[in-house]
């Protein structure tokens, strides 16, 4: 009798990513993944020591794919913004995996590529070296939080989303002006969390980068290279 098929690490990660498209990290289990592959959990634990390690590896695949042909452009702020929008787009195509990344992070090659790009951009900002790790940490948390939050909204069914919008309108427009004077005053202009998130994403990130720019001060211009003199110069 032929033995069970041996799945490669990449095949296991692909199956896990596909399973997470239709579920979430809460309902995901190694046993369920093993059943999908027609094998037992012990065979998967030869590749990953725990569910968390597996989820981290799945999230890292998204980062690795996003960074595959990424070419940074512009100044340091444009580089970080371009990277953030690229990650946003990548997880937007696989929103269930965004919550995995936000919760478990990752530690693979994709994660290292993202970290390298942000750290290089911050080095070009003019910040003192000692401040860069802390600034990096804040940027990483901000980007992960924004992407995870937006992905969470995108996975809500359309009828549930519309129901939520209606409940929001009732709660805000019907606010008692004596108890909630500021809310009643701004009620017609306050927008639900699920609206216009792209602009909010870019504005919040821009504010953080502007704060860093203010702390760094003006960036010193790069020194000019010696130019060869012409044949007629003395």
C-alpha positions as CSV (number, residue, x, y, z in Angstrom):
1,X,0.0,0.0,0.0
2,X,1.3,3.4,-1.0
3,X,2.1,5.8,1.9
4,X,0.4,9.1,2.5
5,X,1.6,11.9,0.3
6,X,4.3,14.1,1.9
7,X,3.4,17.8,1.6
8,X,6.1,20.4,1.2
9,X,6.3,23.4,3.4
10,X,5.2,25.7,0.6
11,X,2.2,23.5,-0.2
12,X,1.1,23.5,3.4
13,X,1.4,27.3,3.6
14,X,-0.6,27.6,0.3
15,X,-3.4,25.4,1.7
16,X,-3.4,27.3,5.0
17,X,-3.7,30.7,3.1
18,X,-6.6,29.3,1.1
19,X,-8.3,28.0,4.2
20,X,-7.9,31.4,5.9
21,X,-9.6,33.1,2.9
22,X,-12.9,31.6,4.0
23,X,-12.4,31.6,7.8
24,X,-10.3,33.5,10.4
25,X,-7.5,32.9,12.8
26,X,-9.9,32.1,15.6
27,X,-11.5,29.1,13.8
28,X,-8.3,28.0,12.0
29,X,-6.7,24.9,13.5
30,X,-3.9,22.6,12.5
31,X,-6.3,19.7,12.7
32,X,-8.6,21.4,10.2
33,X,-5.8,22.1,7.9
34,X,-4.6,18.5,8.1
35,X,-8.1,17.3,7.2
36,X,-8.1,19.6,4.2
37,X,-4.9,18.1,3.0
38,X,-6.0,14.6,3.8
39,X,-3.3,13.9,6.4
40,X,-2.9,14.1,10.1
41,X,-1.8,16.9,12.4
42,X,1.5,15.2,13.3
43,X,2.8,15.4,9.8
44,X,2.3,19.2,9.8
45,X,4.0,19.6,13.1
46,X,7.1,18.3,11.4
47,X,7.2,21.6,9.5
48,X,5.8,23.9,12.1
49,X,6.1,23.6,15.9
50,X,2.8,25.3,16.6
51,X,-0.3,27.0,15.1
52,X,1.2,30.4,15.8
53,X,4.4,29.6,14.0
54,X,2.3,28.4,11.0
55,X,0.2,31.5,11.0
56,X,3.3,33.7,11.1
57,X,4.7,31.9,8.1
58,X,1.4,32.3,6.2
59,X,1.4,36.1,6.9
60,X,5.1,36.3,5.8
61,X,4.2,34.9,2.4
62,X,2.1,38.0,1.8
63,X,4.9,40.3,2.8
64,X,7.4,38.3,0.7
65,X,5.1,38.5,-2.4
66,X,4.5,42.2,-1.8
67,X,8.3,42.9,-1.6
68,X,9.2,40.7,-4.6
69,X,9.5,43.5,-7.2
70,X,9.2,46.5,-4.9
71,X,11.5,49.3,-6.0
72,X,11.6,52.3,-3.5
73,X,11.3,55.7,-5.1
74,X,11.5,59.3,-3.9
75,X,12.7,60.6,-0.6
76,X,12.4,58.8,2.7
77,X,8.8,59.7,3.4
78,X,7.8,58.7,-0.1
79,X,9.6,55.4,0.3
80,X,7.7,54.5,3.5
81,X,4.4,55.7,2.1
82,X,4.9,53.6,-1.0
83,X,5.8,50.6,1.0
84,X,2.7,51.1,3.3
85,X,0.4,51.4,0.4
86,X,1.9,48.3,-1.2
87,X,1.4,46.2,1.9
88,X,-2.2,47.6,2.2
89,X,-2.9,46.5,-1.3
90,X,-1.4,43.0,-0.7
91,X,-3.4,42.4,2.4
92,X,-6.5,44.0,0.8
93,X,-6.5,41.0,-1.6
94,X,-6.3,38.6,1.3
95,X,-8.0,40.5,4.2
96,X,-8.3,37.5,6.4
97,X,-4.5,37.2,6.5
98,X,-4.3,40.9,7.6
99,X,-5.7,40.1,11.0
100,X,-3.2,37.2,11.2
101,X,-0.3,39.6,10.5
102,X,-1.6,42.2,12.9
103,X,-2.0,39.7,15.7
104,X,0.9,37.3,15.2
105,X,3.3,39.4,13.1
106,X,6.0,37.4,11.2
107,X,9.6,36.7,11.4
108,X,10.5,35.3,7.9
109,X,12.2,36.8,4.9
110,X,9.3,39.0,4.0
111,X,9.3,40.6,7.4
112,X,13.0,41.2,7.2
113,X,12.6,42.9,3.8
114,X,10.0,45.2,5.1
115,X,12.0,46.0,8.2
116,X,15.1,46.7,6.1
117,X,13.3,49.1,3.8
118,X,11.7,51.1,6.7
119,X,15.0,51.3,8.6
120,X,16.9,52.4,5.5
121,X,14.3,55.1,4.8
122,X,14.6,56.3,8.4
123,X,18.4,56.5,8.2
124,X,17.9,58.8,5.2
125,X,15.6,61.0,7.3
126,X,18.4,62.6,9.3
127,X,17.2,61.1,12.6
128,X,19.9,60.3,15.2
129,X,20.8,56.7,15.0
130,X,19.7,56.1,18.6
131,X,16.1,57.2,17.7
132,X,15.6,55.1,14.6
133,X,14.6,51.7,16.3
134,X,11.9,53.4,18.4
135,X,10.6,55.3,15.4
136,X,10.6,52.2,13.3
137,X,8.5,50.4,16.0
138,X,5.9,53.1,16.0
139,X,5.6,53.1,12.2
140,X,5.3,49.3,12.1
141,X,2.5,49.3,14.7
142,X,0.7,52.1,12.9
143,X,0.8,50.4,9.5
144,X,-0.2,47.0,10.9
145,X,-3.0,48.5,12.9
146,X,-4.4,50.5,10.0
147,X,-4.2,47.5,7.6
148,X,-5.7,45.1,10.0
149,X,-8.5,47.4,10.9
150,X,-9.4,48.1,7.3
151,X,-9.3,44.4,6.4
152,X,-11.6,43.7,9.3
153,X,-14.2,46.0,7.8
154,X,-13.8,44.6,4.3
155,X,-14.7,41.1,5.5
156,X,-18.1,42.1,6.8
157,X,-20.9,40.9,4.6
158,X,-22.7,43.7,2.6
159,X,-26.0,43.3,4.5
160,X,-24.3,43.4,7.8
161,X,-22.3,46.5,6.7
162,X,-25.5,48.3,5.6
163,X,-27.1,47.4,8.9
164,X,-24.2,48.8,10.8
165,X,-24.3,52.0,8.8
166,X,-28.0,52.4,9.6
167,X,-27.4,51.8,13.3
168,X,-24.6,54.4,13.2
169,X,-26.9,57.0,11.6
170,X,-29.6,56.4,14.2
171,X,-27.2,56.6,17.1
172,X,-25.5,59.7,15.9
173,X,-28.4,61.7,14.4
174,X,-30.6,60.8,17.3
175,X,-28.1,61.8,20.0
176,X,-29.6,63.9,22.8
177,X,-28.1,67.4,22.4
178,X,-28.3,68.0,26.2
179,X,-26.3,64.8,27.0
180,X,-24.1,64.8,23.9
181,X,-23.8,68.4,22.8
182,X,-20.7,68.0,20.7
183,X,-22.0,64.9,19.0
184,X,-25.3,66.5,18.2
185,X,-23.5,69.6,16.8
186,X,-21.2,67.6,14.5
187,X,-23.7,64.7,13.8
188,X,-24.2,65.4,10.1
189,X,-20.5,65.6,9.4
190,X,-19.2,62.7,11.5
191,X,-18.4,59.7,9.3
192,X,-18.6,56.0,10.1
193,X,-15.4,54.0,10.5
194,X,-16.0,52.1,7.3
195,X,-16.1,55.2,5.1
196,X,-13.2,56.7,3.1
197,X,-10.6,54.6,4.8
198,X,-8.0,55.0,2.1
199,X,-7.8,58.8,2.6
200,X,-7.7,58.3,6.4
201,X,-4.9,55.7,6.0
202,X,-2.7,58.1,4.0
203,X,-3.5,61.1,6.3
204,X,-2.6,59.3,9.5
205,X,0.6,57.9,8.0
206,X,1.5,61.3,6.6
207,X,1.0,62.9,10.1
208,X,3.3,60.4,11.7
209,X,6.0,60.9,9.0
210,X,5.7,64.7,9.4
211,X,6.2,64.3,13.1
212,X,9.4,62.3,12.5
213,X,10.5,65.0,10.0
214,X,10.1,67.7,12.6
215,X,12.2,65.7,15.1
216,X,14.9,65.0,12.5
217,X,15.3,68.6,11.3
218,X,16.6,69.4,7.8
219,X,18.5,66.7,6.0
220,X,22.0,67.6,5.0
221,X,22.5,67.5,1.2
222,X,24.7,64.8,-0.2
223,X,28.2,65.9,-0.9
224,X,28.9,66.7,-4.6
225,X,31.2,64.3,-6.4
226,X,34.3,65.7,-8.0
227,X,33.6,66.4,-11.6
228,X,36.3,65.9,-14.2
229,X,37.6,69.1,-15.6
230,X,37.4,69.8,-19.3
231,X,40.4,69.8,-21.6
232,X,40.5,73.6,-21.7
233,X,40.4,74.2,-18.0
234,X,43.4,75.2,-15.9
